[in-house]
């Protein structure tokens, strides 16, 4: 009976840290992926703003040319 008790304690003690370590690693990876997505979204929005501004300038120039 002592062997089965020791085995049960040993298996439950070694199982919990592995599970917690896996959850922590998953959280770290998800945080890293979310950070990359947010940074790329900022660059995309900045580029979109520049494109819209350039388009607005072209429209304004075309309107000025047609006024005269």
N, CA, C, O and CB atoms as a CASP TS submission, in Angstrom:
PFRMAT TS
TARGET T0000
AUTHOR 0000-0000-0000
METHOD Language model
MODEL 1
PARENT N/A
ATOM      1  N   UNK     1       0.811  -1.203   0.000  1.00  0.00           N
ATOM      2  CA  UNK     1       0.000   0.000   0.000  1.00  0.00           C
ATOM      3  C   UNK     1       0.853   1.266   0.000  1.00  0.00           C
ATOM      4  O   UNK     1       0.443   2.286  -0.555  1.00  0.00           O
ATOM      5  CB  UNK     1      -0.922  -0.001   1.196  1.00  0.00           C
ATOM      6  N   UNK     2       1.994   1.214   0.596  1.00  0.00           N
ATOM      7  CA  UNK     2       2.845   2.398   0.642  1.00  0.00           C
ATOM      8  C   UNK     2       3.282   2.802  -0.764  1.00  0.00           C
ATOM      9  O   UNK     2       3.425   3.989  -1.059  1.00  0.00           O
ATOM     10  CB  UNK     2       4.073   2.143   1.530  1.00  0.00           C
ATOM     11  N   UNK     3       3.490   1.824  -1.617  1.00  0.00           N
ATOM     12  CA  UNK     3       3.937   2.144  -2.975  1.00  0.00           C
ATOM     13  C   UNK     3       2.837   2.856  -3.756  1.00  0.00           C
ATOM     14  O   UNK     3       3.118   3.779  -4.521  1.00  0.00           O
ATOM     15  CB  UNK     3       4.369   0.866  -3.714  1.00  0.00           C
ATOM     16  N   UNK     4       1.581   2.430  -3.568  1.00  0.00           N
ATOM     17  CA  UNK     4       0.511   3.086  -4.307  1.00  0.00           C
ATOM     18  C   UNK     4       0.265   4.502  -3.788  1.00  0.00           C
ATOM     19  O   UNK     4      -0.063   5.406  -4.557  1.00  0.00           O
ATOM     20  CB  UNK     4      -0.771   2.264  -4.218  1.00  0.00           C
ATOM     21  N   UNK     5       0.425   4.685  -2.481  1.00  0.00           N
ATOM     22  CA  UNK     5       0.254   6.037  -1.939  1.00  0.00           C
ATOM     23  C   UNK     5       1.349   6.964  -2.476  1.00  0.00           C
ATOM     24  O   UNK     5       1.069   8.095  -2.874  1.00  0.00           O
ATOM     25  CB  UNK     5       0.281   6.012  -0.385  1.00  0.00           C
ATOM     26  N   UNK     6       2.559   6.496  -2.485  1.00  0.00           N
ATOM     27  CA  UNK     6       3.667   7.304  -2.986  1.00  0.00           C
ATOM     28  C   UNK     6       3.494   7.623  -4.454  1.00  0.00           C
ATOM     29  O   UNK     6       3.803   8.730  -4.894  1.00  0.00           O
ATOM     30  CB  UNK     6       4.987   6.592  -2.763  1.00  0.00           C
ATOM     31  N   UNK     7       3.002   6.659  -5.215  1.00  0.00           N
ATOM     32  CA  UNK     7       2.797   6.877  -6.644  1.00  0.00           C
ATOM     33  C   UNK     7       1.715   7.931  -6.882  1.00  0.00           C
ATOM     34  O   UNK     7       1.858   8.785  -7.757  1.00  0.00           O
ATOM     35  CB  UNK     7       2.417   5.558  -7.340  1.00  0.00           C
ATOM     36  N   UNK     8       0.643   7.870  -6.109  1.00  0.00           N
ATOM     37  CA  UNK     8      -0.452   8.815  -6.282  1.00  0.00           C
ATOM     38  C   UNK     8       0.005  10.238  -5.936  1.00  0.00           C
ATOM     39  O   UNK     8      -0.338  11.192  -6.635  1.00  0.00           O
ATOM     40  CB  UNK     8      -1.656   8.408  -5.406  1.00  0.00           C
ATOM     41  N   UNK     9       0.778  10.372  -4.858  1.00  0.00           N
ATOM     42  CA  UNK     9       1.261  11.686  -4.455  1.00  0.00           C
ATOM     43  C   UNK     9       2.234  12.221  -5.503  1.00  0.00           C
ATOM     44  O   UNK     9       2.199  13.399  -5.858  1.00  0.00           O
ATOM     45  CB  UNK     9       1.936  11.621  -3.065  1.00  0.00           C
ATOM     46  N   UNK    10       3.086  11.352  -5.980  1.00  0.00           N
ATOM     47  CA  UNK    10       4.101  11.758  -6.948  1.00  0.00           C
ATOM     48  C   UNK    10       3.458  12.198  -8.272  1.00  0.00           C
ATOM     49  O   UNK    10       3.870  13.204  -8.850  1.00  0.00           O
ATOM     50  CB  UNK    10       5.090  10.603  -7.194  1.00  0.00           C
ATOM     51  N   UNK    11       2.474  11.469  -8.747  1.00  0.00           N
ATOM     52  CA  UNK    11       1.858  11.817 -10.022  1.00  0.00           C
ATOM     53  C   UNK    11       1.038  13.096  -9.917  1.00  0.00           C
ATOM     54  O   UNK    11       1.016  13.880 -10.865  1.00  0.00           O
ATOM     55  CB  UNK    11       0.980  10.677 -10.510  1.00  0.00           C
ATOM     56  N   UNK    12       0.363  13.330  -8.793  1.00  0.00           N
ATOM     57  CA  UNK    12      -0.429  14.546  -8.676  1.00  0.00           C
ATOM     58  C   UNK    12       0.470  15.760  -8.457  1.00  0.00           C
ATOM     59  O   UNK    12       0.145  16.855  -8.917  1.00  0.00           O
ATOM     60  CB  UNK    12      -1.437  14.418  -7.531  1.00  0.00           C
ATOM     61  N   UNK    13       1.571  15.588  -7.775  1.00  0.00           N
ATOM     62  CA  UNK    13       2.472  16.705  -7.535  1.00  0.00           C
ATOM     63  C   UNK    13       3.185  17.120  -8.820  1.00  0.00           C
ATOM     64  O   UNK    13       3.420  18.307  -9.045  1.00  0.00           O
ATOM     65  CB  UNK    13       3.493  16.341  -6.456  1.00  0.00           C
ATOM     66  N   UNK    14       3.527  16.157  -9.655  1.00  0.00           N
ATOM     67  CA  UNK    14       4.242  16.516 -10.877  1.00  0.00           C
ATOM     68  C   UNK    14       3.289  16.980 -11.977  1.00  0.00           C
ATOM     69  O   UNK    14       3.729  17.615 -12.935  1.00  0.00           O
ATOM     70  CB  UNK    14       5.064  15.331 -11.370  1.00  0.00           C
ATOM     71  N   UNK    15       2.010  16.683 -11.864  1.00  0.00           N
ATOM     72  CA  UNK    15       1.064  17.070 -12.910  1.00  0.00           C
ATOM     73  C   UNK    15       0.696  18.538 -12.875  1.00  0.00           C
ATOM     74  O   UNK    15       0.532  19.146 -13.933  1.00  0.00           O
ATOM     75  CB  UNK    15      -0.176  16.252 -12.797  1.00  0.00           C
ATOM     76  N   UNK    16       0.560  19.125 -11.712  1.00  0.00           N
ATOM     77  CA  UNK    16       0.115  20.520 -11.606  1.00  0.00           C
ATOM     78  C   UNK    16       1.105  21.538 -12.164  1.00  0.00           C
ATOM     79  O   UNK    16       0.689  22.427 -12.907  1.00  0.00           O
ATOM     80  CB  UNK    16      -0.157  20.846 -10.175  1.00  0.00           C
ATOM     81  N   UNK    17       2.393  21.451 -11.843  1.00  0.00           N
ATOM     82  CA  UNK    17       3.303  22.454 -12.401  1.00  0.00           C
ATOM     83  C   UNK    17       3.363  22.413 -13.922  1.00  0.00           C
ATOM     84  O   UNK    17       3.498  23.459 -14.556  1.00  0.00           O
ATOM     85  CB  UNK    17       4.690  22.259 -11.838  1.00  0.00           C
ATOM     86  N   UNK    18       3.267  21.252 -14.508  1.00  0.00           N
ATOM     87  CA  UNK    18       3.311  21.155 -15.965  1.00  0.00           C
ATOM     88  C   UNK    18       2.096  21.841 -16.575  1.00  0.00           C
ATOM     89  O   UNK    18       2.210  22.521 -17.595  1.00  0.00           O
ATOM     90  CB  UNK    18       3.377  19.682 -16.412  1.00  0.00           C
ATOM     91  N   UNK    19       0.951  21.667 -15.963  1.00  0.00           N
ATOM     92  CA  UNK    19      -0.264  22.314 -16.469  1.00  0.00           C
ATOM     93  C   UNK    19      -0.174  23.823 -16.321  1.00  0.00           C
ATOM     94  O   UNK    19      -0.512  24.558 -17.248  1.00  0.00           O
ATOM     95  CB  UNK    19      -1.503  21.788 -15.736  1.00  0.00           C
ATOM     96  N   UNK    20       0.278  24.290 -15.169  1.00  0.00           N
ATOM     97  CA  UNK    20       0.391  25.735 -14.943  1.00  0.00           C
ATOM     98  C   UNK    20       1.442  26.349 -15.859  1.00  0.00           C
ATOM     99  O   UNK    20       1.249  27.452 -16.369  1.00  0.00           O
ATOM    100  CB  UNK    20       0.739  26.024 -13.476  1.00  0.00           C
ATOM    101  N   UNK    21       2.536  25.657 -16.068  1.00  0.00           N
ATOM    102  CA  UNK    21       3.571  26.157 -16.966  1.00  0.00           C
ATOM    103  C   UNK    21       3.061  26.260 -18.389  1.00  0.00           C
ATOM    104  O   UNK    21       3.408  27.203 -19.101  1.00  0.00           O
ATOM    105  CB  UNK    21       4.795  25.260 -16.917  1.00  0.00           C
ATOM    106  N   UNK    22       2.253  25.319 -18.814  1.00  0.00           N
ATOM    107  CA  UNK    22       1.678  25.357 -20.154  1.00  0.00           C
ATOM    108  C   UNK    22       0.720  26.523 -20.325  1.00  0.00           C
ATOM    109  O   UNK    22       0.709  27.162 -21.377  1.00  0.00           O
ATOM    110  CB  UNK    22       0.962  24.057 -20.452  1.00  0.00           C
ATOM    111  N   UNK    23      -0.077  26.808 -19.316  1.00  0.00           N
ATOM    112  CA  UNK    23      -1.011  27.933 -19.373  1.00  0.00           C
ATOM    113  C   UNK    23      -0.260  29.252 -19.409  1.00  0.00           C
ATOM    114  O   UNK    23      -0.638  30.176 -20.129  1.00  0.00           O
ATOM    115  CB  UNK    23      -1.968  27.903 -18.176  1.00  0.00           C
ATOM    116  N   UNK    24       0.806  29.331 -18.626  1.00  0.00           N
ATOM    117  CA  UNK    24       1.588  30.560 -18.596  1.00  0.00           C
ATOM    118  C   UNK    24       2.266  30.799 -19.945  1.00  0.00           C
ATOM    119  O   UNK    24       2.297  31.930 -20.429  1.00  0.00           O
ATOM    120  CB  UNK    24       2.637  30.502 -17.473  1.00  0.00           C
ATOM    121  N   UNK    25       2.799  29.759 -20.544  1.00  0.00           N
ATOM    122  CA  UNK    25       3.448  29.885 -21.849  1.00  0.00           C
ATOM    123  C   UNK    25       2.430  30.307 -22.902  1.00  0.00           C
ATOM    124  O   UNK    25       2.736  31.130 -23.765  1.00  0.00           O
ATOM    125  CB  UNK    25       4.123  28.557 -22.254  1.00  0.00           C
ATOM    126  N   UNK    26       1.229  29.753 -22.839  1.00  0.00           N
ATOM    127  CA  UNK    26       0.175  30.123 -23.776  1.00  0.00           C
ATOM    128  C   UNK    26      -0.186  31.595 -23.621  1.00  0.00           C
ATOM    129  O   UNK    26      -0.377  32.298 -24.614  1.00  0.00           O
ATOM    130  CB  UNK    26      -1.067  29.244 -23.565  1.00  0.00           C
ATOM    131  N   UNK    27      -0.277  32.056 -22.396  1.00  0.00           N
ATOM    132  CA  UNK    27      -0.599  33.466 -22.153  1.00  0.00           C
ATOM    133  C   UNK    27       0.491  34.378 -22.703  1.00  0.00           C
ATOM    134  O   UNK    27       0.195  35.416 -23.295  1.00  0.00           O
ATOM    135  CB  UNK    27      -0.791  33.722 -20.651  1.00  0.00           C
ATOM    136  N   UNK    28       1.740  33.997 -22.509  1.00  0.00           N
ATOM    137  CA  UNK    28       2.850  34.808 -23.014  1.00  0.00           C
ATOM    138  C   UNK    28       2.820  34.863 -24.536  1.00  0.00           C
ATOM    139  O   UNK    28       3.010  35.928 -25.124  1.00  0.00           O
ATOM    140  CB  UNK    28       4.200  34.245 -22.528  1.00  0.00           C
ATOM    141  N   UNK    29       2.584  33.727 -25.173  1.00  0.00           N
ATOM    142  CA  UNK    29       2.514  33.697 -26.634  1.00  0.00           C
ATOM    143  C   UNK    29       1.352  34.524 -27.156  1.00  0.00           C
ATOM    144  O   UNK    29       1.500  35.251 -28.138  1.00  0.00           O
ATOM    145  CB  UNK    29       2.390  32.265 -27.128  1.00  0.00           C
ATOM    146  N   UNK    30       0.206  34.422 -26.515  1.00  0.00           N
ATOM    147  CA  UNK    30      -0.959  35.196 -26.941  1.00  0.00           C
ATOM    148  C   UNK    30      -0.700  36.699 -26.782  1.00  0.00           C
ATOM    149  O   UNK    30      -1.103  37.489 -27.637  1.00  0.00           O
ATOM    150  CB  UNK    30      -2.204  34.779 -26.132  1.00  0.00           C
ATOM    151  N   UNK    31      -0.036  37.093 -25.701  1.00  0.00           N
ATOM    152  CA  UNK    31       0.299  38.492 -25.481  1.00  0.00           C
ATOM    153  C   UNK    31       1.258  38.986 -26.558  1.00  0.00           C
ATOM    154  O   UNK    31       1.102  40.096 -27.066  1.00  0.00           O
ATOM    155  CB  UNK    31       0.912  38.687 -24.089  1.00  0.00           C
ATOM    156  N   UNK    32       2.246  38.171 -26.907  1.00  0.00           N
ATOM    157  CA  UNK    32       3.201  38.548 -27.955  1.00  0.00           C
ATOM    158  C   UNK    32       2.503  38.704 -29.306  1.00  0.00           C
ATOM    159  O   UNK    32       2.775  39.654 -30.041  1.00  0.00           O
ATOM    160  CB  UNK    32       4.321  37.501 -28.060  1.00  0.00           C
ATOM    161  N   UNK    33       1.617  37.783 -29.629  1.00  0.00           N
ATOM    162  CA  UNK    33       0.892  37.856 -30.902  1.00  0.00           C
ATOM    163  C   UNK    33      -0.016  39.084 -30.926  1.00  0.00           C
ATOM    164  O   UNK    33      -0.087  39.786 -31.935  1.00  0.00           O
ATOM    165  CB  UNK    33       0.063  36.570 -31.131  1.00  0.00           C
ATOM    166  N   UNK    34      -0.704  39.340 -29.827  1.00  0.00           N
ATOM    167  CA  UNK    34      -1.587  40.510 -29.762  1.00  0.00           C
ATOM    168  C   UNK    34      -0.788  41.801 -29.904  1.00  0.00           C
ATOM    169  O   UNK    34      -1.248  42.744 -30.548  1.00  0.00           O
ATOM    170  CB  UNK    34      -2.374  40.520 -28.439  1.00  0.00           C
ATOM    171  N   UNK    35       0.388  41.853 -29.316  1.00  0.00           N
ATOM    172  CA  UNK    35       1.240  43.044 -29.428  1.00  0.00           C
ATOM    173  C   UNK    35       1.657  43.280 -30.868  1.00  0.00           C
ATOM    174  O   UNK    35       1.634  44.415 -31.346  1.00  0.00           O
ATOM    175  CB  UNK    35       2.482  42.905 -28.541  1.00  0.00           C
ATOM    176  N   UNK    36       2.040  42.208 -31.567  1.00  0.00           N
ATOM    177  CA  UNK    36       2.443  42.353 -32.965  1.00  0.00           C
ATOM    178  C   UNK    36       1.283  42.830 -33.836  1.00  0.00           C
ATOM    179  O   UNK    36       1.462  43.672 -34.716  1.00  0.00           O
ATOM    180  CB  UNK    36       2.985  41.028 -33.499  1.00  0.00           C
ATOM    181  N   UNK    37       0.110  42.291 -33.586  1.00  0.00           N
ATOM    182  CA  UNK    37      -1.068  42.685 -34.374  1.00  0.00           C
ATOM    183  C   UNK    37      -1.386  44.158 -34.137  1.00  0.00           C
ATOM    184  O   UNK    37      -1.704  44.883 -35.080  1.00  0.00           O
ATOM    185  CB  UNK    37      -2.296  41.803 -34.011  1.00  0.00           C
ATOM    186  N   UNK    38      -1.303  44.604 -32.892  1.00  0.00           N
ATOM    187  CA  UNK    38      -1.614  45.997 -32.581  1.00  0.00           C
ATOM    188  C   UNK    38      -0.594  46.937 -33.212  1.00  0.00           C
ATOM    189  O   UNK    38      -0.963  47.994 -33.723  1.00  0.00           O
ATOM    190  CB  UNK    38      -1.661  46.210 -31.066  1.00  0.00           C
ATOM    191  N   UNK    39       0.682  46.565 -33.182  1.00  0.00           N
ATOM    192  CA  UNK    39       1.706  47.409 -33.781  1.00  0.00           C
ATOM    193  C   UNK    39       1.543  47.494 -35.295  1.00  0.00           C
ATOM    194  O   UNK    39       1.716  48.564 -35.878  1.00  0.00           O
ATOM    195  CB  UNK    39       3.092  46.882 -33.433  1.00  0.00           C
ATOM    196  N   UNK    40       1.218  46.391 -35.923  1.00  0.00           N
ATOM    197  CA  UNK    40       1.036  46.429 -37.370  1.00  0.00           C
ATOM    198  C   UNK    40      -0.223  47.204 -37.731  1.00  0.00           C
ATOM    199  O   UNK    40      -0.272  47.840 -38.784  1.00  0.00           O
ATOM    200  CB  UNK    40       0.968  45.008 -37.942  1.00  0.00           C
ATOM    201  N   UNK    41      -1.228  47.162 -36.889  1.00  0.00           N
ATOM    202  CA  UNK    41      -2.454  47.921 -37.136  1.00  0.00           C
ATOM    203  C   UNK    41      -2.172  49.415 -37.069  1.00  0.00           C
ATOM    204  O   UNK    41      -2.751  50.185 -37.836  1.00  0.00           O
ATOM    205  CB  UNK    41      -3.547  47.537 -36.122  1.00  0.00           C
ATOM    206  N   UNK    42      -1.296  49.837 -36.168  1.00  0.00           N
ATOM    207  CA  UNK    42      -0.943  51.258 -36.075  1.00  0.00           C
ATOM    208  C   UNK    42      -0.258  51.717 -37.355  1.00  0.00           C
ATOM    209  O   UNK    42      -0.558  52.794 -37.869  1.00  0.00           O
ATOM    210  CB  UNK    42      -0.029  51.516 -34.857  1.00  0.00           C
ATOM    211  N   UNK    43       0.662  50.904 -37.871  1.00  0.00           N
ATOM    212  CA  UNK    43       1.340  51.261 -39.111  1.00  0.00           C
ATOM    213  C   UNK    43       0.358  51.300 -40.272  1.00  0.00           C
ATOM    214  O   UNK    43       0.457  52.167 -41.140  1.00  0.00           O
ATOM    215  CB  UNK    43       2.468  50.274 -39.408  1.00  0.00           C
ATOM    216  N   UNK    44      -0.576  50.382 -40.296  1.00  0.00           N
ATOM    217  CA  UNK    44      -1.570  50.343 -41.368  1.00  0.00           C
ATOM    218  C   UNK    44      -2.447  51.589 -41.335  1.00  0.00           C
ATOM    219  O   UNK    44      -2.717  52.189 -42.375  1.00  0.00           O
ATOM    220  CB  UNK    44      -2.438  49.080 -41.253  1.00  0.00           C
ATOM    221  N   UNK    45      -2.886  51.974 -40.162  1.00  0.00           N
ATOM    222  CA  UNK    45      -3.745  53.157 -40.042  1.00  0.00           C
ATOM    223  C   UNK    45      -2.977  54.422 -40.403  1.00  0.00           C
ATOM    224  O   UNK    45      -3.536  55.336 -41.010  1.00  0.00           O
ATOM    225  CB  UNK    45      -4.311  53.272 -38.614  1.00  0.00           C
ATOM    226  N   UNK    46      -1.711  54.479 -40.038  1.00  0.00           N
ATOM    227  CA  UNK    46      -0.886  55.630 -40.393  1.00  0.00           C
ATOM    228  C   UNK    46      -0.745  55.728 -41.907  1.00  0.00           C
ATOM    229  O   UNK    46      -0.881  56.811 -42.477  1.00  0.00           O
ATOM    230  CB  UNK    46       0.503  55.533 -39.727  1.00  0.00           C
ATOM    231  N   UNK    47      -0.475  54.612 -42.553  1.00  0.00           N
ATOM    232  CA  UNK    47      -0.362  54.590 -44.013  1.00  0.00           C
ATOM    233  C   UNK    47      -1.673  54.945 -44.685  1.00  0.00           C
ATOM    234  O   UNK    47      -1.691  55.635 -45.705  1.00  0.00           O
ATOM    235  CB  UNK    47       0.099  53.226 -44.484  1.00  0.00           C
ATOM    236  N   UNK    48      -2.776  54.471 -44.111  1.00  0.00           N
ATOM    237  CA  UNK    48      -4.097  54.783 -44.667  1.00  0.00           C
ATOM    238  C   UNK    48      -4.371  56.274 -44.575  1.00  0.00           C
ATOM    239  O   UNK    48      -4.920  56.868 -45.503  1.00  0.00           O
ATOM    240  CB  UNK    48      -5.199  53.996 -43.935  1.00  0.00           C
ATOM    241  N   UNK    49      -3.989  56.877 -43.458  1.00  0.00           N
ATOM    242  CA  UNK    49      -4.173  58.321 -43.299  1.00  0.00           C
ATOM    243  C   UNK    49      -3.382  59.106 -44.335  1.00  0.00           C
ATOM    244  O   UNK    49      -3.871  60.095 -44.881  1.00  0.00           O
ATOM    245  CB  UNK    49      -3.761  58.755 -41.899  1.00  0.00           C
ATOM    246  N   UNK    50      -2.162  58.663 -44.601  1.00  0.00           N
ATOM    247  CA  UNK    50      -1.341  59.336 -45.617  1.00  0.00           C
ATOM    248  C   UNK    50      -1.954  59.188 -47.005  1.00  0.00           C
ATOM    249  O   UNK    50      -1.949  60.135 -47.791  1.00  0.00           O
ATOM    250  CB  UNK    50       0.088  58.770 -45.614  1.00  0.00           C
ATOM    251  N   UNK    51      -2.482  58.006 -47.308  1.00  0.00           N
ATOM    252  CA  UNK    51      -3.123  57.778 -48.607  1.00  0.00           C
ATOM    253  C   UNK    51      -4.356  58.654 -48.777  1.00  0.00           C
ATOM    254  O   UNK    51      -4.578  59.221 -49.847  1.00  0.00           O
ATOM    255  CB  UNK    51      -3.507  56.306 -48.764  1.00  0.00           C
ATOM    256  N   UNK    52      -5.150  58.761 -47.732  1.00  0.00           N
ATOM    257  CA  UNK    52      -6.361  59.590 -47.797  1.00  0.00           C
ATOM    258  C   UNK    52      -5.980  61.058 -47.967  1.00  0.00           C
ATOM    259  O   UNK    52      -6.607  61.789 -48.734  1.00  0.00           O
ATOM    260  CB  UNK    52      -7.227  59.401 -46.522  1.00  0.00           C
ATOM    261  N   UNK    53      -4.953  61.475 -47.249  1.00  0.00           N
ATOM    262  CA  UNK    53      -4.493  62.863 -47.369  1.00  0.00           C
ATOM    263  C   UNK    53      -4.005  63.160 -48.796  1.00  0.00           C
ATOM    264  O   UNK    53      -4.318  64.210 -49.357  1.00  0.00           O
ATOM    265  CB  UNK    53      -3.362  63.142 -46.351  1.00  0.00           C
ATOM    266  N   UNK    54      -3.244  62.234 -49.371  1.00  0.00           N
ATOM    267  CA  UNK    54      -2.747  62.416 -50.740  1.00  0.00           C
ATOM    268  C   UNK    54      -3.914  62.481 -51.730  1.00  0.00           C
ATOM    269  O   UNK    54      -3.905  63.291 -52.657  1.00  0.00           O
ATOM    270  CB  UNK    54      -1.781  61.267 -51.125  1.00  0.00           C
ATOM    271  N   UNK    55      -4.908  61.629 -51.527  1.00  0.00           N
ATOM    272  CA  UNK    55      -6.089  61.656 -52.393  1.00  0.00           C
ATOM    273  C   UNK    55      -6.840  62.967 -52.269  1.00  0.00           C
ATOM    274  O   UNK    55      -7.315  63.511 -53.266  1.00  0.00           O
ATOM    275  CB  UNK    55      -7.017  60.496 -52.062  1.00  0.00           C
ATOM    276  N   UNK    56      -6.952  63.478 -51.055  1.00  0.00           N
ATOM    277  CA  UNK    56      -7.618  64.765 -50.832  1.00  0.00           C
ATOM    278  C   UNK    56      -6.868  65.901 -51.506  1.00  0.00           C
ATOM    279  O   UNK    56      -7.480  66.802 -52.080  1.00  0.00           O
ATOM    280  CB  UNK    56      -7.747  65.046 -49.337  1.00  0.00           C
ATOM    281  N   UNK    57      -5.537  65.858 -51.438  1.00  0.00           N
ATOM    282  CA  UNK    57      -4.733  66.898 -52.108  1.00  0.00           C
ATOM    283  C   UNK    57      -4.934  66.864 -53.616  1.00  0.00           C
ATOM    284  O   UNK    57      -5.033  67.917 -54.246  1.00  0.00           O
ATOM    285  CB  UNK    57      -3.242  66.722 -51.779  1.00  0.00           C
ATOM    286  N   UNK    58      -4.997  65.679 -54.203  1.00  0.00           N
ATOM    287  CA  UNK    58      -5.217  65.562 -55.641  1.00  0.00           C
ATOM    288  C   UNK    58      -6.590  66.097 -56.040  1.00  0.00           C
ATOM    289  O   UNK    58      -6.728  66.775 -57.058  1.00  0.00           O
ATOM    290  CB  UNK    58      -5.074  64.108 -56.080  1.00  0.00           C
ATOM    291  N   UNK    59      -7.598  65.788 -55.235  1.00  0.00           N
ATOM    292  CA  UNK    59      -8.938  66.313 -55.516  1.00  0.00           C
ATOM    293  C   UNK    59      -8.968  67.837 -55.424  1.00  0.00           C
ATOM    294  O   UNK    59      -9.587  68.514 -56.245  1.00  0.00           O
ATOM    295  CB  UNK    59      -9.960  65.711 -54.545  1.00  0.00           C
ATOM    296  N   UNK    60      -8.290  68.355 -54.412  1.00  0.00           N
ATOM    297  CA  UNK    60      -8.251  69.807 -54.238  1.00  0.00           C
ATOM    298  C   UNK    60      -7.537  70.475 -55.424  1.00  0.00           C
ATOM    299  O   UNK    60      -7.989  71.504 -55.927  1.00  0.00           O
ATOM    300  CB  UNK    60      -7.543  70.172 -52.908  1.00  0.00           C
ATOM    301  N   UNK    61      -6.437  69.891 -55.857  1.00  0.00           N
ATOM    302  CA  UNK    61      -5.707  70.439 -57.017  1.00  0.00           C
ATOM    303  C   UNK    61      -6.551  70.376 -58.280  1.00  0.00           C
ATOM    304  O   UNK    61      -6.559  71.322 -59.068  1.00  0.00           O
ATOM    305  CB  UNK    61      -4.389  69.677 -57.237  1.00  0.00           C
ATOM    306  N   UNK    62      -7.258  69.277 -58.479  1.00  0.00           N
ATOM    307  CA  UNK    62      -8.115  69.149 -59.652  1.00  0.00           C
ATOM    308  C   UNK    62      -9.248  70.170 -59.617  1.00  0.00           C
ATOM    309  O   UNK    62      -9.624  70.727 -60.648  1.00  0.00           O
ATOM    310  CB  UNK    62      -8.684  67.733 -59.743  1.00  0.00           C
ATOM    311  N   UNK    63      -9.784  70.409 -58.431  1.00  0.00           N
ATOM    312  CA  UNK    63     -10.862  71.394 -58.310  1.00  0.00           C
ATOM    313  C   UNK    63     -10.346  72.802 -58.595  1.00  0.00           C
ATOM    314  O   UNK    63     -11.029  73.603 -59.234  1.00  0.00           O
ATOM    315  CB  UNK    63     -11.490  71.335 -56.905  1.00  0.00           C
ATOM    316  N   UNK    64      -9.140  73.098 -58.120  1.00  0.00           N
ATOM    317  CA  UNK    64      -8.547  74.413 -58.376  1.00  0.00           C
ATOM    318  C   UNK    64      -8.296  74.621 -59.873  1.00  0.00           C
ATOM    319  O   UNK    64      -8.511  75.719 -60.388  1.00  0.00           O
ATOM    320  CB  UNK    64      -7.230  74.567 -57.592  1.00  0.00           C
ATOM    321  N   UNK    65      -7.843  73.579 -60.571  1.00  0.00           N
ATOM    322  CA  UNK    65      -7.582  73.696 -62.003  1.00  0.00           C
ATOM    323  C   UNK    65      -8.873  73.936 -62.784  1.00  0.00           C
ATOM    324  O   UNK    65      -8.869  74.676 -63.767  1.00  0.00           O
ATOM    325  CB  UNK    65      -6.883  72.438 -62.519  1.00  0.00           C
ATOM    326  N   UNK    66      -9.954  73.331 -62.367  1.00  0.00           N
ATOM    327  CA  UNK    66     -11.227  73.457 -63.081  1.00  0.00           C
ATOM    328  C   UNK    66     -11.962  74.742 -62.743  1.00  0.00           C
ATOM    329  O   UNK    66     -12.903  75.094 -63.455  1.00  0.00           O
ATOM    330  CB  UNK    66     -12.112  72.278 -62.771  1.00  0.00           C
ATOM    331  N   UNK    67     -11.589  75.449 -61.712  1.00  0.00           N
ATOM    332  CA  UNK    67     -12.213  76.719 -61.341  1.00  0.00           C
ATOM    333  C   UNK    67     -11.872  77.792 -62.350  1.00  0.00           C
ATOM    334  O   UNK    67     -12.718  78.619 -62.689  1.00  0.00           O
ATOM    335  CB  UNK    67     -11.773  77.154 -59.941  1.00  0.00           C
ATOM    336  N   UNK    68     -10.674  77.789 -62.822  1.00  0.00           N
ATOM    337  CA  UNK    68     -10.175  78.884 -63.660  1.00  0.00           C
ATOM    338  C   UNK    68     -10.646  78.788 -65.036  1.00  0.00           C
ATOM    339  O   UNK    68     -10.312  79.636 -65.863  1.00  0.00           O
ATOM    340  CB  UNK    68      -8.712  78.928 -63.663  1.00  0.00           C
TER
END
